[in-house]
């Protein structure tokens, strides 16, 4: 069974082309919620193995993370719909306590 996990923060590099370094958030458990954090490659693996699905809430709507492939064949996290992943990840707090 796939677990749905909300992304509430994302750490990105401070370079001109922001690179996603780590993401985290909360997931509902049987007896409450649990915090989590992963590197993007680990999140991609979990999506590919149907273990977890990740989403970000934008204007009270769930936008699901998807796996995209770059021109050079590298995998990266993208978003369903028209959202621009880099802009969305950069707009999230970069600290889980914010």
Phi and psi in radians as a Rosetta constraint file:
Dihedral C 1 N 2 CA 2 C 2 CIRCULARHARMONIC -1.354 0.35
Dihedral N 2 CA 2 C 2 N 3 CIRCULARHARMONIC 2.363 0.35
Dihedral C 2 N 3 CA 3 C 3 CIRCULARHARMONIC -1.685 0.35
Dihedral N 3 CA 3 C 3 N 4 CIRCULARHARMONIC 2.331 0.35
Dihedral C 3 N 4 CA 4 C 4 CIRCULARHARMONIC -1.616 0.35
Dihedral N 4 CA 4 C 4 N 5 CIRCULARHARMONIC 2.252 0.35
Dihedral C 4 N 5 CA 5 C 5 CIRCULARHARMONIC -2.238 0.35
Dihedral N 5 CA 5 C 5 N 6 CIRCULARHARMONIC 2.272 0.35
Dihedral C 5 N 6 CA 6 C 6 CIRCULARHARMONIC -1.498 0.35
Dihedral N 6 CA 6 C 6 N 7 CIRCULARHARMONIC 2.309 0.35
Dihedral C 6 N 7 CA 7 C 7 CIRCULARHARMONIC -1.546 0.35
Dihedral N 7 CA 7 C 7 N 8 CIRCULARHARMONIC 2.104 0.35
Dihedral C 7 N 8 CA 8 C 8 CIRCULARHARMONIC -2.014 0.35
Dihedral N 8 CA 8 C 8 N 9 CIRCULARHARMONIC -0.205 0.35
Dihedral C 8 N 9 CA 9 C 9 CIRCULARHARMONIC -2.640 0.35
Dihedral N 9 CA 9 C 9 N 10 CIRCULARHARMONIC 2.727 0.35
Dihedral C 9 N 10 CA 10 C 10 CIRCULARHARMONIC -2.595 0.35
Dihedral N 10 CA 10 C 10 N 11 CIRCULARHARMONIC 2.256 0.35
Dihedral C 10 N 11 CA 11 C 11 CIRCULARHARMONIC -1.661 0.35
Dihedral N 11 CA 11 C 11 N 12 CIRCULARHARMONIC 2.146 0.35
Dihedral C 11 N 12 CA 12 C 12 CIRCULARHARMONIC -2.097 0.35
Dihedral N 12 CA 12 C 12 N 13 CIRCULARHARMONIC 2.751 0.35
Dihedral C 12 N 13 CA 13 C 13 CIRCULARHARMONIC -1.240 0.35
Dihedral N 13 CA 13 C 13 N 14 CIRCULARHARMONIC 2.767 0.35
Dihedral C 13 N 14 CA 14 C 14 CIRCULARHARMONIC -1.639 0.35
Dihedral N 14 CA 14 C 14 N 15 CIRCULARHARMONIC 0.292 0.35
Dihedral C 14 N 15 CA 15 C 15 CIRCULARHARMONIC -1.383 0.35
Dihedral N 15 CA 15 C 15 N 16 CIRCULARHARMONIC 3.031 0.35
Dihedral C 15 N 16 CA 16 C 16 CIRCULARHARMONIC -1.084 0.35
Dihedral N 16 CA 16 C 16 N 17 CIRCULARHARMONIC -0.614 0.35
Dihedral C 16 N 17 CA 17 C 17 CIRCULARHARMONIC -1.811 0.35
Dihedral N 17 CA 17 C 17 N 18 CIRCULARHARMONIC 1.687 0.35
Dihedral C 17 N 18 CA 18 C 18 CIRCULARHARMONIC -1.047 0.35
Dihedral N 18 CA 18 C 18 N 19 CIRCULARHARMONIC 2.265 0.35
Dihedral C 18 N 19 CA 19 C 19 CIRCULARHARMONIC -1.956 0.35
Dihedral N 19 CA 19 C 19 N 20 CIRCULARHARMONIC 2.332 0.35
Dihedral C 19 N 20 CA 20 C 20 CIRCULARHARMONIC -1.254 0.35
Dihedral N 20 CA 20 C 20 N 21 CIRCULARHARMONIC 2.120 0.35
Dihedral C 20 N 21 CA 21 C 21 CIRCULARHARMONIC -1.774 0.35
Dihedral N 21 CA 21 C 21 N 22 CIRCULARHARMONIC -0.640 0.35
Dihedral C 21 N 22 CA 22 C 22 CIRCULARHARMONIC -2.789 0.35
Dihedral N 22 CA 22 C 22 N 23 CIRCULARHARMONIC 2.586 0.35
Dihedral C 22 N 23 CA 23 C 23 CIRCULARHARMONIC -2.391 0.35
Dihedral N 23 CA 23 C 23 N 24 CIRCULARHARMONIC 2.746 0.35
Dihedral C 23 N 24 CA 24 C 24 CIRCULARHARMONIC -2.811 0.35
Dihedral N 24 CA 24 C 24 N 25 CIRCULARHARMONIC 3.082 0.35
Dihedral C 24 N 25 CA 25 C 25 CIRCULARHARMONIC 2.986 0.35
Dihedral N 25 CA 25 C 25 N 26 CIRCULARHARMONIC -2.491 0.35
Dihedral C 25 N 26 CA 26 C 26 CIRCULARHARMONIC -2.318 0.35
Dihedral N 26 CA 26 C 26 N 27 CIRCULARHARMONIC 2.661 0.35
Dihedral C 26 N 27 CA 27 C 27 CIRCULARHARMONIC -2.355 0.35
Dihedral N 27 CA 27 C 27 N 28 CIRCULARHARMONIC 2.559 0.35
Dihedral C 27 N 28 CA 28 C 28 CIRCULARHARMONIC -1.351 0.35
Dihedral N 28 CA 28 C 28 N 29 CIRCULARHARMONIC 2.379 0.35
Dihedral C 28 N 29 CA 29 C 29 CIRCULARHARMONIC -2.062 0.35
Dihedral N 29 CA 29 C 29 N 30 CIRCULARHARMONIC 3.009 0.35
Dihedral C 29 N 30 CA 30 C 30 CIRCULARHARMONIC -0.994 0.35
Dihedral N 30 CA 30 C 30 N 31 CIRCULARHARMONIC -0.692 0.35
Dihedral C 30 N 31 CA 31 C 31 CIRCULARHARMONIC -2.047 0.35
Dihedral N 31 CA 31 C 31 N 32 CIRCULARHARMONIC 0.850 0.35
Dihedral C 31 N 32 CA 32 C 32 CIRCULARHARMONIC 2.177 0.35
Dihedral N 32 CA 32 C 32 N 33 CIRCULARHARMONIC -2.587 0.35
Dihedral C 32 N 33 CA 33 C 33 CIRCULARHARMONIC -2.159 0.35
Dihedral N 33 CA 33 C 33 N 34 CIRCULARHARMONIC 2.713 0.35
Dihedral C 33 N 34 CA 34 C 34 CIRCULARHARMONIC -2.282 0.35
Dihedral N 34 CA 34 C 34 N 35 CIRCULARHARMONIC 2.369 0.35
Dihedral C 34 N 35 CA 35 C 35 CIRCULARHARMONIC -1.364 0.35
Dihedral N 35 CA 35 C 35 N 36 CIRCULARHARMONIC 2.636 0.35
Dihedral C 35 N 36 CA 36 C 36 CIRCULARHARMONIC -2.572 0.35
Dihedral N 36 CA 36 C 36 N 37 CIRCULARHARMONIC 2.773 0.35
Dihedral C 36 N 37 CA 37 C 37 CIRCULARHARMONIC -2.660 0.35
Dihedral N 37 CA 37 C 37 N 38 CIRCULARHARMONIC 2.494 0.35
Dihedral C 37 N 38 CA 38 C 38 CIRCULARHARMONIC -2.533 0.35
Dihedral N 38 CA 38 C 38 N 39 CIRCULARHARMONIC 2.734 0.35
Dihedral C 38 N 39 CA 39 C 39 CIRCULARHARMONIC -1.405 0.35
Dihedral N 39 CA 39 C 39 N 40 CIRCULARHARMONIC 2.679 0.35
Dihedral C 39 N 40 CA 40 C 40 CIRCULARHARMONIC -0.956 0.35
Dihedral N 40 CA 40 C 40 N 41 CIRCULARHARMONIC -0.705 0.35
Dihedral C 40 N 41 CA 41 C 41 CIRCULARHARMONIC -1.083 0.35
Dihedral N 41 CA 41 C 41 N 42 CIRCULARHARMONIC -0.635 0.35
Dihedral C 41 N 42 CA 42 C 42 CIRCULARHARMONIC -1.203 0.35
Dihedral N 42 CA 42 C 42 N 43 CIRCULARHARMONIC -0.693 0.35
Dihedral C 42 N 43 CA 43 C 43 CIRCULARHARMONIC -1.103 0.35
Dihedral N 43 CA 43 C 43 N 44 CIRCULARHARMONIC -0.721 0.35
Dihedral C 43 N 44 CA 44 C 44 CIRCULARHARMONIC -1.062 0.35
Dihedral N 44 CA 44 C 44 N 45 CIRCULARHARMONIC -0.791 0.35
Dihedral C 44 N 45 CA 45 C 45 CIRCULARHARMONIC -1.049 0.35
Dihedral N 45 CA 45 C 45 N 46 CIRCULARHARMONIC -0.726 0.35
Dihedral C 45 N 46 CA 46 C 46 CIRCULARHARMONIC -1.178 0.35
Dihedral N 46 CA 46 C 46 N 47 CIRCULARHARMONIC -0.611 0.35
Dihedral C 46 N 47 CA 47 C 47 CIRCULARHARMONIC -1.185 0.35
Dihedral N 47 CA 47 C 47 N 48 CIRCULARHARMONIC -0.795 0.35
Dihedral C 47 N 48 CA 48 C 48 CIRCULARHARMONIC -1.079 0.35
Dihedral N 48 CA 48 C 48 N 49 CIRCULARHARMONIC -0.582 0.35
Dihedral C 48 N 49 CA 49 C 49 CIRCULARHARMONIC -1.563 0.35
Dihedral N 49 CA 49 C 49 N 50 CIRCULARHARMONIC 0.115 0.35
Dihedral C 49 N 50 CA 50 C 50 CIRCULARHARMONIC 0.991 0.35
Dihedral N 50 CA 50 C 50 N 51 CIRCULARHARMONIC 0.576 0.35
Dihedral C 50 N 51 CA 51 C 51 CIRCULARHARMONIC -1.519 0.35
Dihedral N 51 CA 51 C 51 N 52 CIRCULARHARMONIC -0.818 0.35
Dihedral C 51 N 52 CA 52 C 52 CIRCULARHARMONIC -2.282 0.35
Dihedral N 52 CA 52 C 52 N 53 CIRCULARHARMONIC 2.686 0.35
Dihedral C 52 N 53 CA 53 C 53 CIRCULARHARMONIC -2.153 0.35
Dihedral N 53 CA 53 C 53 N 54 CIRCULARHARMONIC 2.429 0.35
Dihedral C 53 N 54 CA 54 C 54 CIRCULARHARMONIC -2.005 0.35
Dihedral N 54 CA 54 C 54 N 55 CIRCULARHARMONIC 2.526 0.35
Dihedral C 54 N 55 CA 55 C 55 CIRCULARHARMONIC -2.514 0.35
Dihedral N 55 CA 55 C 55 N 56 CIRCULARHARMONIC 2.738 0.35
Dihedral C 55 N 56 CA 56 C 56 CIRCULARHARMONIC -2.122 0.35
Dihedral N 56 CA 56 C 56 N 57 CIRCULARHARMONIC 2.392 0.35
Dihedral C 56 N 57 CA 57 C 57 CIRCULARHARMONIC -1.546 0.35
Dihedral N 57 CA 57 C 57 N 58 CIRCULARHARMONIC 2.110 0.35
Dihedral C 57 N 58 CA 58 C 58 CIRCULARHARMONIC -2.169 0.35
Dihedral N 58 CA 58 C 58 N 59 CIRCULARHARMONIC 2.038 0.35
Dihedral C 58 N 59 CA 59 C 59 CIRCULARHARMONIC 0.904 0.35
Dihedral N 59 CA 59 C 59 N 60 CIRCULARHARMONIC 0.855 0.35
Dihedral C 59 N 60 CA 60 C 60 CIRCULARHARMONIC 1.099 0.35
Dihedral N 60 CA 60 C 60 N 61 CIRCULARHARMONIC 0.324 0.35
Dihedral C 60 N 61 CA 61 C 61 CIRCULARHARMONIC -2.072 0.35
Dihedral N 61 CA 61 C 61 N 62 CIRCULARHARMONIC 2.483 0.35
Dihedral C 61 N 62 CA 62 C 62 CIRCULARHARMONIC -1.436 0.35
Dihedral N 62 CA 62 C 62 N 63 CIRCULARHARMONIC 2.179 0.35
Dihedral C 62 N 63 CA 63 C 63 CIRCULARHARMONIC -1.963 0.35
Dihedral N 63 CA 63 C 63 N 64 CIRCULARHARMONIC 2.067 0.35
Dihedral C 63 N 64 CA 64 C 64 CIRCULARHARMONIC -1.483 0.35
Dihedral N 64 CA 64 C 64 N 65 CIRCULARHARMONIC 2.463 0.35
Dihedral C 64 N 65 CA 65 C 65 CIRCULARHARMONIC -1.361 0.35
Dihedral N 65 CA 65 C 65 N 66 CIRCULARHARMONIC 2.433 0.35
Dihedral C 65 N 66 CA 66 C 66 CIRCULARHARMONIC -2.264 0.35
Dihedral N 66 CA 66 C 66 N 67 CIRCULARHARMONIC 2.871 0.35
Dihedral C 66 N 67 CA 67 C 67 CIRCULARHARMONIC -1.675 0.35
Dihedral N 67 CA 67 C 67 N 68 CIRCULARHARMONIC 2.226 0.35
Dihedral C 67 N 68 CA 68 C 68 CIRCULARHARMONIC -1.998 0.35
Dihedral N 68 CA 68 C 68 N 69 CIRCULARHARMONIC 2.722 0.35
Dihedral C 68 N 69 CA 69 C 69 CIRCULARHARMONIC -2.024 0.35
Dihedral N 69 CA 69 C 69 N 70 CIRCULARHARMONIC 2.280 0.35
Dihedral C 69 N 70 CA 70 C 70 CIRCULARHARMONIC -1.368 0.35
Dihedral N 70 CA 70 C 70 N 71 CIRCULARHARMONIC 2.997 0.35
Dihedral C 70 N 71 CA 71 C 71 CIRCULARHARMONIC -1.030 0.35
Dihedral N 71 CA 71 C 71 N 72 CIRCULARHARMONIC -0.536 0.35
Dihedral C 71 N 72 CA 72 C 72 CIRCULARHARMONIC -1.592 0.35
Dihedral N 72 CA 72 C 72 N 73 CIRCULARHARMONIC 0.211 0.35
Dihedral C 72 N 73 CA 73 C 73 CIRCULARHARMONIC 1.523 0.35
Dihedral N 73 CA 73 C 73 N 74 CIRCULARHARMONIC 0.074 0.35
Dihedral C 73 N 74 CA 74 C 74 CIRCULARHARMONIC -1.396 0.35
Dihedral N 74 CA 74 C 74 N 75 CIRCULARHARMONIC 2.548 0.35
Dihedral C 74 N 75 CA 75 C 75 CIRCULARHARMONIC -1.631 0.35
Dihedral N 75 CA 75 C 75 N 76 CIRCULARHARMONIC 2.513 0.35
Dihedral C 75 N 76 CA 76 C 76 CIRCULARHARMONIC -2.577 0.35
Dihedral N 76 CA 76 C 76 N 77 CIRCULARHARMONIC 2.873 0.35
Dihedral C 76 N 77 CA 77 C 77 CIRCULARHARMONIC -1.482 0.35
Dihedral N 77 CA 77 C 77 N 78 CIRCULARHARMONIC 2.305 0.35
Dihedral C 77 N 78 CA 78 C 78 CIRCULARHARMONIC -2.181 0.35
Dihedral N 78 CA 78 C 78 N 79 CIRCULARHARMONIC -3.027 0.35
Dihedral C 78 N 79 CA 79 C 79 CIRCULARHARMONIC -2.234 0.35
Dihedral N 79 CA 79 C 79 N 80 CIRCULARHARMONIC 2.561 0.35
Dihedral C 79 N 80 CA 80 C 80 CIRCULARHARMONIC -1.218 0.35
Dihedral N 80 CA 80 C 80 N 81 CIRCULARHARMONIC 2.739 0.35
Dihedral C 80 N 81 CA 81 C 81 CIRCULARHARMONIC 1.364 0.35
Dihedral N 81 CA 81 C 81 N 82 CIRCULARHARMONIC -2.654 0.35
Dihedral C 81 N 82 CA 82 C 82 CIRCULARHARMONIC -1.675 0.35
Dihedral N 82 CA 82 C 82 N 83 CIRCULARHARMONIC 0.055 0.35
Dihedral C 82 N 83 CA 83 C 83 CIRCULARHARMONIC -1.203 0.35
Dihedral N 83 CA 83 C 83 N 84 CIRCULARHARMONIC 2.499 0.35
Dihedral C 83 N 84 CA 84 C 84 CIRCULARHARMONIC -1.627 0.35
Dihedral N 84 CA 84 C 84 N 85 CIRCULARHARMONIC 1.982 0.35
Dihedral C 84 N 85 CA 85 C 85 CIRCULARHARMONIC -0.949 0.35
Dihedral N 85 CA 85 C 85 N 86 CIRCULARHARMONIC -0.857 0.35
Dihedral C 85 N 86 CA 86 C 86 CIRCULARHARMONIC -1.036 0.35
Dihedral N 86 CA 86 C 86 N 87 CIRCULARHARMONIC -0.749 0.35
Dihedral C 86 N 87 CA 87 C 87 CIRCULARHARMONIC -1.156 0.35
Dihedral N 87 CA 87 C 87 N 88 CIRCULARHARMONIC -0.689 0.35
Dihedral C 87 N 88 CA 88 C 88 CIRCULARHARMONIC -1.192 0.35
Dihedral N 88 CA 88 C 88 N 89 CIRCULARHARMONIC -0.819 0.35
Dihedral C 88 N 89 CA 89 C 89 CIRCULARHARMONIC -1.076 0.35
Dihedral N 89 CA 89 C 89 N 90 CIRCULARHARMONIC -0.698 0.35
Dihedral C 89 N 90 CA 90 C 90 CIRCULARHARMONIC -1.184 0.35
Dihedral N 90 CA 90 C 90 N 91 CIRCULARHARMONIC -0.465 0.35
Dihedral C 90 N 91 CA 91 C 91 CIRCULARHARMONIC -1.371 0.35
Dihedral N 91 CA 91 C 91 N 92 CIRCULARHARMONIC -0.281 0.35
Dihedral C 91 N 92 CA 92 C 92 CIRCULARHARMONIC -1.374 0.35
Dihedral N 92 CA 92 C 92 N 93 CIRCULARHARMONIC 2.675 0.35
Dihedral C 92 N 93 CA 93 C 93 CIRCULARHARMONIC -1.024 0.35
Dihedral N 93 CA 93 C 93 N 94 CIRCULARHARMONIC 2.602 0.35
Dihedral C 93 N 94 CA 94 C 94 CIRCULARHARMONIC -1.726 0.35
Dihedral N 94 CA 94 C 94 N 95 CIRCULARHARMONIC 0.204 0.35
Dihedral C 94 N 95 CA 95 C 95 CIRCULARHARMONIC -2.388 0.35
Dihedral N 95 CA 95 C 95 N 96 CIRCULARHARMONIC 2.294 0.35
Dihedral C 95 N 96 CA 96 C 96 CIRCULARHARMONIC -1.097 0.35
Dihedral N 96 CA 96 C 96 N 97 CIRCULARHARMONIC -0.288 0.35
Dihedral C 96 N 97 CA 97 C 97 CIRCULARHARMONIC -1.643 0.35
Dihedral N 97 CA 97 C 97 N 98 CIRCULARHARMONIC 0.052 0.35
